[in-house]
Amino acid sequence: MKSMSIHGVDKEMAERIREKADEYGISVNRTMKKLLGDSLGLSQTKNARSTEFDDLCGALPKEAADELRRVLEEMDTIDREAWS
């Protein structure tokens, strides 16, 4: 596969791409390929993320995943007094 770079992406466009990536639940790179492919009328089925088994794989809605991440971050904090 060929790699390409896009130069001069302004802040608004970068933010919109990030929002789309979050909406799709895929990386920014895959989002950009999807957006380009869609605009060119090309199928992205081989690169598309399957959601068929999400309910079996622990997929969470974004809000629930964010809350879980916050809770787990609290668990990473070491209480030095408790261990002295």
Secondary structure in CASP SS format (residue, H / E / C, confidence):
PFRMAT SS
TARGET T0000
AUTHOR 0000-0000-0000
METHOD secondary structure of the structure
MODEL  1
M C 1.00
K C 1.00
S C 1.00
M C 1.00
S C 1.00
I C 1.00
H C 1.00
G C 1.00
V C 1.00
D C 1.00
K H 1.00
E H 1.00
M H 1.00
A H 1.00
E H 1.00
R H 1.00
I H 1.00
R H 1.00
E H 1.00
K H 1.00
A H 1.00
D H 1.00
E H 1.00
Y H 1.00
G C 1.00
I C 1.00
S C 1.00
V H 1.00
N H 1.00
R H 1.00
T H 1.00
M H 1.00
K H 1.00
K H 1.00
L H 1.00
L H 1.00
G H 1.00
D H 1.00
S H 1.00
L H 1.00
G C 1.00
L C 1.00
S C 1.00
Q C 1.00
T C 1.00
K C 1.00
N C 1.00
A C 1.00
R C 1.00
S C 1.00
T C 1.00
E C 1.00
F C 1.00
D H 1.00
D H 1.00
L H 1.00
C C 1.00
G C 1.00
A C 1.00
L C 1.00
P C 1.00
K H 1.00
E H 1.00
A H 1.00
A H 1.00
D H 1.00
E H 1.00
L H 1.00
R H 1.00
R H 1.00
V H 1.00
L H 1.00
E H 1.00
E H 1.00
M H 1.00
D C 1.00
T C 1.00
I C 1.00
D C 1.00
R H 1.00
E H 1.00
A H 1.00
W H 1.00
S C 1.00
END
